[in-house]
């Protein structure tokens, strides 16, 4: 299903997804929901063990 505000070129790509720890999932989702509603935020605990995750980018935690 294509989102109406996404450019035609982006409709072939899956919607953006952030995979994070369960401890920050809700806060991360709430932070972005108003400005980036199509962003899916899941925790590692929500991904079945049989699903292979392929990273495309990593956001490092500052020291």
N, C-alpha and C positions, 0 to 999 in steps of 0.2 A: 504494500500500500504506500503510495507516494504522499508525502505531506504537501499541502498546497503552497506553502511559502518557500519550498526548496526549489532551486533552479533545476531545469530539466536535466542537465548533466548529472546532478547529484541523485536523481531518482533511481539510478541503477545501483547505487551504493547503499549498504545497510545504514540505518540511522546510527549516530554516534553512541558509543557505549563507554562508560567508565566502570572499571572493576576495582574495587577497593576493599579494605578491611571492614568487617561488620561494625566495628566501633565508630567509624566515621561516615558510614553510608548515609544515614538519615540527614546528618548535618550537611554533607556534600550535596545531596539531592535538594534540600531546602534552599541552599545557597544559590543554586543555579536554576531552580524551577521557574522563576519569574522572567529571567532573561534568556534562558536556553531550554525551553520546555521540551524540545524533542530529544534532549540528552537522557539516555537511560543510565541509571546508576544502580549497579548490583554489587553485592558483596560476594567474596569467594565462597561463603557458605551457601549461596543460592545457586551455584553452578554444580550440576551433577558431576560426580567423579569421572564418568565416561566421556564427558565433553572435553575436547582438546582446546585449550585457549592459546591463541596466537597473539603475542604482543605486537603492537605497531608503534607504541611510544610508552615511555615511562616518565612519570612526573616525580622527580626526586624530592625527598623531604629535606628541607634545609637543616643544617647542623645548628 
